[in-house]
Amino acid sequence: MKKIRLMLVDDHDVVRAGLKSFLQTQEDFEVVAEAGNGEEAIQQALAVRPDVILMDITMPTMDGMQATRRLRVLCPDCFVLALTVHDDKQYFMQMLAEGASGYITKHAAADDLVAAIHTIASGNVYLQPALARWLLEDYQRLARQSGSAASLPTGESDPMIGLETLSLRERQVLELVAQGLNNQQIGERLQLSPKTIARHRERIMNKLNMHSRTELVKFAIRTGLVKLN
């Protein structure tokens, strides 16, 4: 079994030690590097190329937001999962904007953290459900301001038109992608092979002219395919 190679970035030694101890009890995880701030994280990431980086936000020298922004350019194959005490909308939205593929708080259950890592490592997005509602709230606020079902930036097409271009199967796949499932999990749910799911996802992104999983998640929320509590 190929292990998911992890790097832990946190300025507290005790936190890193506890995380490492727990994560290495998982047979498919391997902690390959640690860092105490953003600068160290970049150096270590370039040296060992981990699959997933568990990134704290508030750190000395260079914080997690700055580090994530630079890693998006310097190490695009390293996926960042924000792991933080901050259950704050500003931090949440900013980390996603800087390029993080997921966000989870340190108060989350251990099983949720394991699920988040697996999701991120598979190239999908993981947003802790209790926090992901903020994406929906932003769209609802914009809709109220415009007095329409959806407020669109200048030049952006109506998302419902884009939705109508998708087949029933593609809508099913998009909904499950937005829920954080990877190709294997979606295939099991729909009784299709992971390769078939990958082809569906590629067609969906081509039809919608989208280039990232985060864009697909936002689209699914805006069109009502995914509803957040």
N, C-alpha and C positions, 0 to 999 in steps of 0.2 A: 504493500500500500504506500502510495506516495504521500508524504506528510506535507501539511501546510506549514510553511516556514514563517514564523512570526517574529516581529521586533516590538519590544515594549518601550514606550517613551513616556517617562514620568519623572518629575524631579524629586519624588519621595522614594528612597531606597526600600523602605518597608512595603510600600504599595507594590513596587516592581517585584520584590521577593515573593509576596503573597500571590500575585498574579501568575508569576512563573511557576510556582509550586502547584497551583491549581491547573493551569493550562497543560502542563506536562503530564498530568494524569490522563489526558485525552490521547488515545493511541495514535490519532492522525495529526497531532500538533507537535511542532518542534520550535522552541524558542531559540533563535539563532543570534540574536543581538539585543542589547539594551542601550538606552540613552537617557540622560538626565535633563536634556533641553533640546531645543530645536536644531541648534548647530550640530550637536553630536548626532542627532537623528539623521541629518542629511549625510554626514560623513559615513555613518554606519550603513545607511541604506545603499549608498553608492558602492560600498565595499562588499556587502553580502547579498544585496538584492532580495530582500524578503518578499513573500507573497502578500502579507497583510501587516500593516503597521498600526498598532494600537496607540493612538496619539492623545495624550493629555493636552489641554488647552493652555491653562495658566502655568507658565514656567519662566524661569529667569533666562537672561541672555537672548533667547529667541523663543517666542511662544509657539503654540501648536498651529495657530492660523498662518503665521509667516512660514513655518516649516512646511505645512501642507501646500501652500501656494508654490513654493520652490520645488517641492518634490513632484508636483504635477508636471513640471517641465523637465526636471533632471532625472526623474525615475518614474516615468508614466506607467510602468508595469507593476509598480508597488501600490497596492490599494490601501487607502487610509481609512481606518475606523476611529472616529472620535470617541474616546472613552473618558468621561469627565464627570465632575460633580455638578456641573452647570446644567440645570434643567430650565434654561433661559432661552427665550425665543431669539434674541439677538445673536447669541453664540451659535445656536442651532442653524439659523439661516446663513450666518457668515461662514461657518465651516463648510456647509454645502457649496456656497459660492466659491470658496477657495479650492474646492476640488475633492473634498472628502466623499467617500462612497457610502458612508454610513455614520450614524450617530446613536450612541447609547450612553446612559448615565451609569455611574458606579453604584447606584442604588438598585440597578436591575438584577433580576435573578441570574444565577450562574448559568442555567440552561439557556437563557436568552442571549447571554454573551457568546456561548458556544454556537448557537444558531446564527448570530450576527456574523461571526467569523466565517462560518461555512458559506453564508450567503455572499459576503464580500469576496471571498476567495474564488467563488464561481463566476465573478464578474457582474454580480447583481447589486442592487442597492438595498441597504437595510436601514429603515427608519423606525426607531422605537415608537410603537403605536401611540403611546400617551403624548408624544411630542410631535408626531407627524401631523397632527390636527392643525398645527400652525400654518402649513402650506394651504390647507383648505380655507382657513380663516382669511388669509391674504386674498385669495381669489374671491371669496364672498364679500369682503370689504370693497374690493375694486368693482364688483358687480353692483353693489348698492350705490356706490358713487356715480356709476354711469347710468344707473336705472335700467340696466339690461341684464340678460341672463349671464353674460360674460363680458368683462371689460378687456378689450384687446389693444395692445400697443399698435401704433400706426403701422400699417402695412402687414399686420399679422392676420391670417385668415381665421374665420370662425372655426373653432375646434370641432363643432358638431358636423361640419362639412367633411373634415378629415376623417371623423369617425365613420361616416357613411361610406367611405371608400374601402373600409375593411370588411372582409368576409366574417361570417359568424365565428368560424374557427379562429381567425386572427384576433377578433375581439376577446374570445375566451383566453387566448394566450396572453394578450396584453393585460387583461385583468389579473392574471396570475403572476405575471412579471411584476406588476405594480404592488402586489401583495408581498413581494420579496422572495418568491420561489425561484429556484434555479432551473436550468433546462431538464435535469434529471427528474426533479420533483414535479415539474409541469407535465413531463412525459408520462409519469406514473399516474398523475391525476386524469389525464386525457387519453391514456392508453395509446400513446404514440412514442416513437423513439426520440432520444435527445437530439439526434441529428435533424429529425423532422421539425422539432420545436425550434432549433437554431435557424432553419430555413424560414419558418414562419416569422420569427423575430426580425430577420434580415428584411423580409418583404414589408413588414410593418414599418420599420424605420425608413425604408425607401419611400413608401407611400406617404408617410407623414413628414418626410424630410427632417428627420431627427437623428442625432448622432450619439446620444448617451442614454443610459438607463434612467438617469435623473429626469431627463426631458420626458421620457415615456411615463414615469410616475406622475409628474405634474399634469401631463395630458390626460391620463386616466382619471385623476382627481377632478379636473376641470369639466370633463365630459360626464361625470357621474358613474363611470365604470367602477370606481372604488370610492366608498364612502367611509370617512373617518369619524369615529365616535368622539 
